[in-house]
């Protein structure tokens, strides 16, 4: 017997994991600068542009609403032309928007750049695109892959938010925005070279199976694995599960939007300075990393709606801690508990793939972002208005606690998997 026959060759790493790595790098940029980092610009921008907190929150909320309106279109384009092309466009818009912020001098300029470039670029190039990759390259390990992509947002936030806070304090928000835009292009564009939109484009099938035919090797649209559920967009919209999930996410986004947009002002209201606030956010996001991975792993093994309920309950407790926070150690306790519950983020995405399939995932996911735009829009504005009227966030906190608790009940009691459509794939692939 030949020696080569006795030596077991190491199994090659499935290319999908390299795609996830690239998506993770890009997600870290978007998460660090936009999702979590933009709160560091809140107070200096509000002061320089002479805005009330309601007005500033309205601009950010309109950007999120725009993202929700854009969602179905961007999702359809991703399903039609592939995530990679849309991610290139989105990343260029995002980077250019932050570079242009350097010369910002009016509210109109802020709206045009933030809503017209940065928000569109992020939703297309970082959010929908990255999560679409995880859901098109994986089925059995969908939640785990989504968890890794989601973890990128936490990693990016943990690293970038304290740096942005330091740059703003030392050199001003304009230079911080310029550095953010240049870094996006320098780091993000090379990472995009690793990305392929679907496994079929590499002669593979989800989770690492080899495609059987040359036709499959050339395919750019995902084929359907044996027994895989595949809803059309119309079928998904007719399902009760779609709208129940939308209701739960609507309630959750009301709270998430309120807290994250106002995170730095919230800490300042509690008596901490802006750098301490930025550092606290970094601590929160470091703690979300194992939580995201853990819930991504759990999501492949246990009902996702129950895990969503669990996380809503945990974050409700965190908000109660934050409401009563008067010392630094309670801030750290809030950070740990909030981060633990925030690990649910991968399940927000992977539950769509599990319930409705991967073929039309981006379009269905994009359509759902439109369906829960109400919470995304109203949460930050409500918190800003409460502060402008009362000079306190206390009422906003109490409202968020109640809404979050009810969201958990919605997920637990009503968000069951939909009945499969009449057409379920039954052909066999190796």
Buried (B, 14 or more C-beta within 10 A) or exposed (E): EEEEEEEEEEEEEBBBBBBBBBBBBBBBBBBBBBBBBBBBBBBBBBEBBEBEBBBBBBBBBBBBBBBBBBBBBBBBBBBEEBBBBBBBBBBBBBBBBBBBBBEBEEBEBBBBBBBBBBBBBBBBBBBBBBBBBBBBBBBEBBBBBBBBBBBBBBBBBBBBBBBBBBBBBEEBBBEBBBBBBEBBBEBBBEBBEBBBBBBBBBBBBBBBBEBBEEEBBEBEEBBBBEEBBBBBBEBBBEBEBBBBBBBBBBBBBBBBBBBBBBBBBBBBBBEBEBBBBBBBBBBBBBBBBBBBBBBBBBBBEBBBBBBBBBBBBBBBBBBBBBBEBEEEEBBBBBBBBBBBBBBBBBBBBBBBBBBBBBBBBBBBBBBBBBBBBBBBBBBBBBBBBBBEEEEEBEBBBBBBBBBBBBBBBBBBEBBEBBEBBEEEBEEEBE
